Every structure is written in C-alpha cells, then in structure tokens.
Amino acid sequence: MAVERGGTLVIREARSEDVADIVRMLADDPLGASRETDPGFSGYQMAFENISADPHQKLVVGERGGEVVACLQLTFIPGLSRRGMTRALIEAVRVRSDQRGGGIGRQLIGWAIDEARRAGCGMVQLTTDRTRAGAHRFYESLGFQGTHVGMKLTL
C-alpha cells in the first residue's frame, strides 16, 4: 500500500523490526538487487546488532504515515589527518520507490549533515556508484562535490 506523499517525515533510530523494510529498499534497484538477498537472511540482523552497539554509527529510518519510507547510515570517523578532524560518512541512502521525488532524500541528508555538525565533524562525505547519474545530480544540488576518486577491493 502506498503512503500519501504529503505526510510528515519522522526520522528516527532504526529498530530491529525495521531491518526487513531497510533491506527491501536497499534491493529496490538494479545494483541493489544484485547485491542483496532475502530480507530474512540472518546476516542482516547480526549487522543491525553490530551497528546498534557501535557509538560511532547511526542507522535511521524515515517514517511517514507509520511506514518506513527511507533509510540512511551515518558513521563518525575520527582521524589524524586535517588536524585531527572527525568526518561523517553517509551510506545506504534509500527512499522507497513510491516515495521518490517528494523531498524525503533532501530531508534525510539534511538531517545527517545537522547530526555531523552536532558531533563536531569537519566534513561529510559519501560515495555513490558511478552509474547513478541521478544520485550524482541530487548530491551536487545539496553542495557535495566530486573531489576524489573512490576505489574498492571486494574481499
């Protein structure tokens, strides 16, 4: 059932019962569909417990009309570079497909930036797959700049 697009978005800490909704959103595009599996897979619950136990992690959902419609993970990374600056890393940003285009992503990222400021971070960073041109435009519209080349090594 689709949720009305105009309702108030509540951003809250994710709960164990939200994991299946989060996994469904992560899998709801061609890239995610190739990486994610059954939302009931036990590895997701273990990951959720690890994230919840780590004080440097915030896993949140956006809820509208009592339904989870978005998610985001925010990680605080202390570092020595840049004079000991702490960075915030935004990951796993998703808005449920029937809710896209209504400003939820903008609200979610705005929340993450505000949280990073409150935590004393000097920078917010994120990566997005090079094939997601729409996501690139979205992040650029929020002031993010493509200043680095991200690299990964799958283990």
N, C-alpha and C positions, 0 to 999 in steps of 0.2 A: 504494500500500500504506500503510495506517495504521500509525503508530508507537504503541507502548504508551504510555499516558498517564502511567504512573508512573515512567518513567526519569529519570535525572539530566539537568538542563538545563545545557548548557555555553554560555556567552556568549562569543563570540569575534569578532574583527575579520572583517568580510566579505571574501571573496576574489572575484576575477573570475568564477570558476566558480559563484558563488552568485547572480549577477545574475538569471538566469532564474527561480530559485526566489523571489527577492525580488519580482520583477515579477508573478509569478503570485499571490503573496499580496496585493500592492497592488491587483490587479484583481479579487480574490475577494469583491466585494460590489457592490451596485448603483451606488454612487458611483464606486468604482474602475473598474468595468467600463466606465463611460462616459468615463473619463479615460485609461486605459492601453491599450496596444496589444500587438502580438506581442512576447513576451519576447526575440526575436532582433533587434528593432529596434536599429540601431547607436547611436542616441542614448542608450540606456541604458548601453552600455559606455563611451561618452565621459563621461557623467555620473559613472559609477563612478570612472573615472580621475581626474576633477577632484576628487571628494570625497576619494579616497585621497591625493591630493597636497596637500591643504589641512590644515595642522596644527590648525586650529580645528574640524575635522569628525571625527566618529567614526561610521562605519556598521558596525553589528554585527548578527550573527545569533544566534539561539538554536538550538542543535543538540541533538537528542535522538535517541539510537539511530543516530547517523550521518546523520540527515536534518535539513535546515533546517526549523524549525517556527515561527520568529518572526524579526522584524527590527525595527530601530529606528535612526533617525539622530539624533545628538546634536551640536548646534552650539554653540560657545562664542562669545559676542558681547561684546567689550569695549565699554564705553560711558562717557560722561562723566556721565550722569545718575546720581542716587543715589550721589553722591560717588565716581564712577569705578568703579562696580560692574560686574563681568562677570556676564552672565546665561548660562544654558544654555537652549537651545531644543530641545525634543523634537519630532520629526517622524516621519512614516511608520511609526507603530507598527502592527504587524500580527502576529497569531497565526494560523497555518494553521487553517482552519475545523474540521478534525477534531481539533484540539488545544485548542480554546477551552474555558474553564470549569474548567481544571485548575491555575490559578495561574501559568501562564507569563507572562502580561501583568504580573502583580504583581511577579514576579522581574525581568523586563526593566526595568520602570520603577524598581524599587528599585536596580538596577544603575546606571541613568542618574543617579539622584539621588546615589548614592555617588560616581560619577565627577565630577559637578558640584561636590560638596563638596571632593574631592581637588584639583580645578582652581581652587579658591578662589572659586567663584561664590557670589553672594549671593542668587540667585533661580533657580528652574527654572520655565520657562513652556512652554505648549503651546497649540495651537489644535485644536479638533475641530469637525467640521461640525455645525451646529445640528440636523440631522436625526438624529444619532446619540445618541439618548437613553440607550441602554445604556452607551455610552462615557462620557457625562457622569456617570452614576452611578458607574462604575468609577473615574474620576479623582477624583471627590469623595470616594470611600471611601479614597483614598490621601492626602487632605488638600489637594488642589487646590481652589481657589475660583474661581468665575466672576466676577472683579472688573472685567474690561474687555470692551469690545465689539470684536471683530476685524473688520477690513474688508479687502477685496481688490479689486484692479483687474486684470483679466485683460488682458494685452498681446498 
